[in-house]
Structures are given as structure tokens and as C-alpha cells.
Amino acid sequence: MREQISHLAANSAFYREKFKAHGVEPAKIRSVDDLAGLPFTEKQELRDSLAASPPLGAHVAVADSDIVQIQASSGTTGSPSYVALTAADIVTWCELGARALYANGFRPGDRLLHAFGMSKGFVGGLPVVQILQYMGIVDIPIGAEAGAERLLRVQADQRPDALIGTPYFLTHLAEQAPEIVGRAARDLGVRAISVGGEPGGGLPAVRDRLESLWGATAREMLGGTDIACTYWGECEAGEGMHFLSPDLMIAELIDPVSGERTEPVEGAQGELVYTALRRQASPLLRFRTRDHVVVTGTDCSCGRTGYKVRCIGRTDDMLIVRGINVFPSAVKQLVAELAPATTGELRIRADFEGHSTQRPLPLVVEHAAGMGGEGQEELRATLEQRIRSALNVKTTVELVPDGTLKRPDHVKVALIERVASR
């Protein structure tokens, strides 16, 4: 940790300025407990850094010549957040991910069907391929965007024994198997499944359905592009995801309101905050993930000693649409850019519980006064195509006349409106 902070102080303009602004003397940070006195790093700070110092932000801490890979994560506008990696960073990412996927039941020599999305620099794409190759696993990188028919035909032909993807998409795949390949999914040879990218894999009903359909074990993992690909992994006990890498990252549990540390004892809840270790290009210090977790245990029959968690939601307004992170502000920006055809006002009608859905995201958007039916149809199609192109999610747009939606006054109007679940 001391080496990592020294690296930031010497090489990251972002952190040098942050340390100066908060009166932090890096040399006096001697123990993990000392981190509690340091400021958090917020996602918006990274977005601002990227915007002010393109292409990789003032927080990048190596020379351009040392960077060998750039990953993209969801942003609040059409531009993603970018994360730089050196060759050594890739090895660190792979080691973190390998521990999580090994806990999930994957083993060297396995053959795996890749059903996460492979497009747009998504962290479930190439980084997962690299982790699996690092483990000695054969990845068949078809990707979710290839569709159910292609994935199932590859599964039937190649019979890989491992499967990775989002829980609801993999359930959908299994349900389509009899019609597409003439056999039940449980007859297609899968032994172990790893799910992530959205909540649900830890819910008993979802897990039972997935395991019953595929005739395989299903276990969760958790991560995020800003620190690494994946770094929490659930073991064979199936009681929550273990923290597996205290040598490669520091995880703190905090009260999301006060920011004070919370002891990770069974039953405790809070937000996860991470400090990277052994990272060169884009290391983060006390990064607030906004992942809201509950601690499900501090010991385990598997012998692992890292405490276990389930992710139960978000402490911000981010949504997850078919495994893709979506910020309401990103949708608003895309709508506002079509003025004067739109007024810029919209609402996301969340007709689902929590912050995750498998259906297209319902939007209500105001159109300009006097717009006729033909113009509305063209605007609706343009909005749906524009949002899908920029954010990689499907939407259903309902257009309403100018003045329909409440305007903000002294109270901020939420972009998300909760409606009865369908």
C-alpha cells in the first residue's frame, strides 16, 4: 500500500492535486487503518479528469508508451470512462479474476462458452477472455450479441463444460434450447456456471431455476472496470461472494451516508470502497463503488478466510439493463442534444423492482409543441436508435407534448419514476 501511494504521489497529477487540497502527506500513510483519514475518489471526479485531460485523464500514472490496453466502462454521456492498463496491470487483473472464477468452480483444462457481451470494450469481453486463458481454460468467445441461436448451436456442437454470462440471459438461453437445438439445456454438457454483471445470481429462485435448467452449479462473481474485471467469487458453499485478494486490493465497507467505516461482520451492510494495489496505469485510492452489499459470513466450510457478501443494490441511481450499466444523466444528455425536436425533459418509468431489468428501458420524452404524428414517429425512432448506439441498451420511447412533465423548481426532480411492476 505504501508503494502504491508513493507511486500516485510521484506520477499522478490528479492525486498530487487531491493530496495537496486535503493536506495529505503521503509519507505519513503507514498502515491500512491510516486510509480512513484520506478522501474518497468519486466516479464524477474521474469523469471530470477524463474530460479535462484527454484521452486518459490526469489520474493516469504512467507514460503513454507503457500502456498496452484501454478498457471502457459505462459513462454518464455517450463517451465511456476509459481505464488504461500496462502489461503488469493485465497480469494483476488476471490474477484477481482467476481467483474469483476458480472459486466459482472453473478449472484449468475446462472449455467455456462466453455469453457476456464482447462489444464496445465491455469488461465482460476481452478481460474475461484474458483471465480464462491465464487460468488455462479454453474460451469460445461467441458473445451475447451473437444471439441465443448461435450460442446454443455452438454449445451443442462443442459441448464446453463451463458457461459465463448474466443470470437472466443464461436462463433465457436454457429456456430456448429445446426449440433451437432439440435438446434440454441440461443435456448439453455444462458443469459449472459463473454469473455476474447484474443482481440475481444470488437469489434462491433465480439460482434454482438456472441450475435446474442447465443441470449445473451456478455461482456469482462481482467486479467493476475501475479497479479490475472481477474480484469477488462465490465458492461451492453458495453462501455469498468471498473477498479473495487482500494482497492485490484493499476493500473497505462504509456507511454510504456518513462515510464512516463499518466492520464487515455477519449481517453488516454498507458500500464497498476499494484501493488498488500493484497497479501502474490507472490506480485508484479509496474509490466509492456505490455497490450496496450485505455481509453473509466471515468464515466458510471451503476454508477461504475472506468475508462473504451479496450485492443488494446501489447507493446511487445507476440502472442495469440486460447487464449494461446505464446512468439516467447519460440518457438525459442524449435526449437534450435533439433539441428543439425535444424539450430535453424525460422520465425513466422504472416498471421493475430494484435497479436491474431484462426488458427495454421505458422512457417518456417531451416533444416540441406542434409536432405532428409523422414527426413524432421519426423522433421516436431516432431516440431509440441514438440511445442504443451510444449506450448499448434498448429503450421504448413514449412521446408526450411539451409541458406534460413536471419541471424542477427548488426541489430536484428525479429522472427515475417508479411504477407498478409488470
Secondary structure, DSSP 8 states (H G I E B T S, - for coil): -HHHHHHHHHH-HHHHHHHHHTT--GGG--SGGGGGGS--B-HHHHHHHHHHSTTT-TT--S-GGGEEEEEEE--SSSS-EEEEEEHHHHHHHHHHHHHHHHHHT--TT-EEEE-S--STT-TTSHHHHHHHHHHT-EEE---GGG-HHHHHHHHHHH--SEEEE-HHHHHHHHHHHHHHHSS-GGGS---EEEE-SSTTTTSHHHHHHHHHHHTSEEEEEEEETTTEEEEEEE-TT-SSEEE--TTTEEEEEE-TTT--B----TT-EEEEEEEE-S--SS--SSEEEEEEEEEEES--TT---S-EEEEEEESSS-EEETTEEE-HHHHHHHHHTTTTTEEEEEEEEE-SSTTEESS-EEEEEEE-TT--HHHHHHHHHHHHHHHHHHHS--EEEEEEETT-S---SSS---SEEE----
